[in-house]
Amino acid sequence: MSRLSLYKNHLQELAVNYPYLLDIQNDQIQAGTRIVALVRKSGVVADISITTLKFSYTGEQYSASLLDLLTVTERNLGAPLAQLDHLKAALTNAVDFIFVD
């Protein structure tokens, strides 16, 4: 498992609105589960830019909200579709913004 990997969302109750999950958990934590952000097509709902990671995948624009996190077991993620390492600085800035006093 690797941080900033994009996965197809297999959680049926969420997959219609959030077709993908973005793994944001540090690679040093090995607990059998991963912390993921829900990913939706950009523009569906107004994005709060500082807490949202925007990226392109298969020619479409997507947004991963760091306010919409959940934990998923590793076995429910399947194989990664893409590695989005280029989002690392944006992820760090967005998480820092959420937890700064």
C-alpha positions as a LaTeX table, in Angstrom:
\begin{tabular}{lrrr}
\hline
Residue & $x$ (\AA) & $y$ (\AA) & $z$ (\AA) \\
\hline
Met1 & 0.00 & 0.00 & 0.00 \\
Ser2 & 1.32 & 3.40 & $-0.87$ \\
Arg3 & 0.17 & 6.88 & 0.08 \\
Leu4 & $-1.38$ & 8.86 & $-2.77$ \\
Ser5 & $-2.55$ & 5.80 & $-4.65$ \\
Leu6 & $-5.92$ & 6.12 & $-6.38$ \\
Tyr7 & $-8.37$ & 3.22 & $-6.09$ \\
Lys8 & $-11.76$ & 2.38 & $-7.54$ \\
Asn9 & $-14.42$ & 2.79 & $-4.85$ \\
His10 & $-16.00$ & $-0.61$ & $-4.16$ \\
Leu11 & $-18.25$ & 0.71 & $-1.36$ \\
Gln12 & $-21.62$ & 0.47 & $-3.12$ \\
Glu13 & $-23.40$ & 3.06 & $-0.96$ \\
Leu14 & $-20.77$ & 5.70 & $-1.85$ \\
Ala15 & $-19.52$ & 4.71 & $-5.31$ \\
Val16 & $-22.19$ & 6.55 & $-7.31$ \\
Asn17 & $-21.16$ & 9.95 & $-5.95$ \\
Tyr18 & $-17.53$ & 9.09 & $-5.17$ \\
Pro19 & $-16.17$ & 6.72 & $-7.83$ \\
Tyr20 & $-12.62$ & 6.72 & $-6.42$ \\
Leu21 & $-10.74$ & 6.68 & $-3.13$ \\
Leu22 & $-7.39$ & 8.39 & $-2.58$ \\
Asp23 & $-5.10$ & 6.79 & 0.01 \\
Ile24 & $-3.62$ & 9.57 & 2.15 \\
Gln25 & $-2.20$ & 7.50 & 5.02 \\
Asn26 & 1.51 & 7.62 & 5.79 \\
Asp27 & 3.28 & 4.49 & 4.50 \\
Gln28 & 4.93 & 3.90 & 7.89 \\
Ile29 & 1.60 & 3.00 & 9.51 \\
Gln30 & 0.78 & $-0.66$ & 8.89 \\
Ala31 & $-2.54$ & $-1.48$ & 10.57 \\
Gly32 & $-4.45$ & $-3.47$ & 7.93 \\
Thr33 & $-6.56$ & $-0.41$ & 7.17 \\
Arg34 & $-5.91$ & 2.77 & 5.19 \\
Ile35 & $-7.21$ & 6.31 & 5.62 \\
Val36 & $-8.71$ & 7.46 & 2.33 \\
Ala37 & $-10.30$ & 10.62 & 0.96 \\
Leu38 & $-13.48$ & 10.38 & $-1.06$ \\
Val39 & $-12.98$ & 11.46 & $-4.69$ \\
Arg40 & $-15.69$ & 12.94 & $-6.90$ \\
Lys41 & $-15.78$ & 14.71 & $-10.25$ \\
Ser42 & $-14.81$ & 18.34 & $-9.87$ \\
Gly43 & $-17.57$ & 20.90 & $-10.17$ \\
Val44 & $-20.31$ & 18.62 & $-8.82$ \\
Val45 & $-20.29$ & 20.56 & $-5.55$ \\
Ala46 & $-18.38$ & 23.76 & $-4.82$ \\
Asp47 & $-14.89$ & 22.76 & $-3.71$ \\
Ile48 & $-13.20$ & 24.44 & $-0.77$ \\
Ser49 & $-9.83$ & 24.78 & $-2.46$ \\
Ile50 & $-7.54$ & 24.74 & 0.59 \\
Thr51 & $-8.88$ & 21.39 & 1.86 \\
Thr52 & $-9.46$ & 19.82 & $-1.56$ \\
Leu53 & $-6.91$ & 18.11 & $-3.78$ \\
Lys54 & $-7.73$ & 18.62 & $-7.44$ \\
Phe55 & $-6.26$ & 16.41 & $-10.14$ \\
Ser56 & $-6.82$ & 14.94 & $-13.57$ \\
Tyr57 & $-7.34$ & 11.23 & $-14.21$ \\
Thr58 & $-8.28$ & 9.68 & $-17.56$ \\
Gly59 & $-8.94$ & 13.12 & $-19.00$ \\
Glu60 & $-11.48$ & 14.08 & $-16.31$ \\
Gln61 & $-11.06$ & 16.53 & $-13.43$ \\
Tyr62 & $-11.54$ & 15.15 & $-9.90$ \\
Ser63 & $-11.50$ & 16.47 & $-6.36$ \\
Ala64 & $-10.52$ & 14.64 & $-3.18$ \\
Ser65 & $-11.89$ & 16.32 & $-0.07$ \\
Leu66 & $-9.77$ & 16.06 & 3.05 \\
Leu67 & $-12.92$ & 16.80 & 5.04 \\
Asp68 & $-14.47$ & 13.54 & 3.76 \\
Leu69 & $-12.20$ & 10.82 & 5.16 \\
Leu70 & $-12.86$ & 7.22 & 6.06 \\
Thr71 & $-10.96$ & 4.09 & 6.94 \\
Val72 & $-11.06$ & 1.13 & 4.56 \\
Thr73 & $-9.52$ & $-2.30$ & 5.03 \\
Glu74 & $-6.61$ & $-2.93$ & 2.69 \\
Arg75 & $-8.32$ & $-5.96$ & 1.14 \\
Asn76 & $-11.31$ & $-3.79$ & 0.11 \\
Leu77 & $-9.14$ & $-1.39$ & $-1.88$ \\
Gly78 & $-8.01$ & $-3.78$ & $-4.62$ \\
Ala79 & $-5.23$ & $-2.84$ & $-7.03$ \\
Pro80 & $-4.23$ & 0.83 & $-7.36$ \\
Leu81 & $-5.30$ & 2.57 & $-10.58$ \\
Ala82 & $-2.74$ & 5.37 & $-10.44$ \\
Gln83 & $-0.02$ & 6.86 & $-8.27$ \\
Leu84 & $-0.51$ & 10.59 & $-7.60$ \\
Asp85 & 2.79 & 11.49 & $-5.92$ \\
His86 & 2.67 & 14.94 & $-7.49$ \\
Leu87 & $-0.07$ & 15.82 & $-4.95$ \\
Lys88 & 2.22 & 15.40 & $-1.92$ \\
Ala89 & 2.87 & 19.12 & $-1.30$ \\
Ala90 & $-0.82$ & 19.99 & $-1.75$ \\
Leu91 & $-1.80$ & 17.18 & 0.65 \\
Thr92 & 0.66 & 18.42 & 3.27 \\
Asn93 & $-0.61$ & 22.00 & 2.95 \\
Ala94 & $-4.26$ & 20.98 & 3.13 \\
Val95 & $-3.78$ & 18.74 & 6.18 \\
Asp96 & $-1.72$ & 21.45 & 7.88 \\
Phe97 & $-4.53$ & 23.95 & 7.25 \\
Ile98 & $-7.12$ & 21.63 & 8.85 \\
Phe99 & $-5.14$ & 21.09 & 12.09 \\
Val100 & $-3.48$ & 24.48 & 12.63 \\
Asp101 & $-4.80$ & 26.40 & 15.66 \\
\hline
\end{tabular}
